[in-house]
Amino acid sequence: MRGWLNEFKVAAIESIVQELDAWIRQKLRCYPLKQRKRSWAIRTWLICLGVNEREAIKLEASSQEWWHLSQTPALHRGINKIF
């Protein structure tokens, strides 16, 4: 019983740390988007990061908030080169 409880504690903490890591990474992806407030600035920045021009235009034209835009696959591809 004692070993099972210790094993469960470690597993529970690990999942919390993974969730926190995912939230921090999303926040870090969201910050540069907020800095480039205009849509054309976001598009040119994404193209410089190596994102396909069509995907950059699609992300630029989106009316979603920064937090939701930071979850898009195009931004993941571009930002992963930085982080």
C-alpha positions in Angstrom: 0.0 0.0 0.0 2.8 2.4 0.9 4.5 2.0 -2.5 1.3 2.5 -4.4 0.6 5.8 -2.7 4.1 7.1 -3.4 3.8 6.0 -7.1 0.4 7.8 -7.4 1.7 11.0 -5.8 4.6 11.2 -8.4 2.2 10.5 -11.3 -0.3 13.2 -10.1 2.5 15.8 -9.7 3.9 14.9 -13.2 0.5 15.5 -14.8 0.2 18.9 -13.1 3.7 19.9 -14.2 2.8 18.9 -17.8 -0.4 20.9 -17.8 1.5 23.9 -16.4 4.2 23.5 -19.0 1.6 23.4 -21.8 -0.1 26.6 -20.4 3.3 28.4 -20.2 4.2 27.5 -23.8 0.8 28.7 -25.1 1.3 31.9 -23.2 4.7 32.3 -24.8 3.2 31.7 -28.2 0.5 34.3 -27.6 2.8 37.1 -26.5 4.5 37.8 -29.9 1.1 37.8 -31.6 -0.1 40.5 -29.2 3.1 42.6 -30.0 2.2 42.6 -33.7 -1.2 44.1 -33.3 -1.9 44.6 -37.0 -2.8 41.8 -39.3 -0.2 42.6 -42.0 2.5 42.6 -39.3 1.4 39.1 -38.1 1.4 37.8 -41.7 4.9 39.1 -42.5 6.3 37.8 -39.2 4.9 34.4 -39.8 6.3 34.3 -43.4 9.7 35.2 -42.0 9.4 32.3 -39.5 8.9 30.0 -42.5 5.1 29.5 -42.4 3.4 28.9 -45.7 2.0 32.2 -47.1 -1.4 30.8 -47.5 -1.6 29.7 -43.9 -0.2 33.0 -42.7 -3.0 34.8 -44.6 -5.6 32.5 -43.2 -4.3 33.2 -39.6 -4.1 36.9 -40.3 -7.8 37.0 -41.5 -9.0 35.1 -38.5 -11.2 37.0 -36.0 -10.3 34.8 -33.0 -8.6 36.2 -30.0 -4.9 35.9 -29.3 -5.2 32.9 -27.0 -7.1 30.8 -29.6 -4.7 31.9 -32.4 -1.8 30.7 -30.3 -3.2 27.1 -30.7 -3.1 27.0 -34.5 -0.8 24.6 -36.2 0.7 27.3 -38.4 1.9 29.2 -35.4 3.2 26.0 -33.8 5.3 25.4 -36.8 6.7 28.9 -36.9 7.3 29.4 -33.2 8.9 26.0 -32.5 11.9 27.2 -34.4 12.3 29.9 -31.8 11.6 28.1 -28.6 
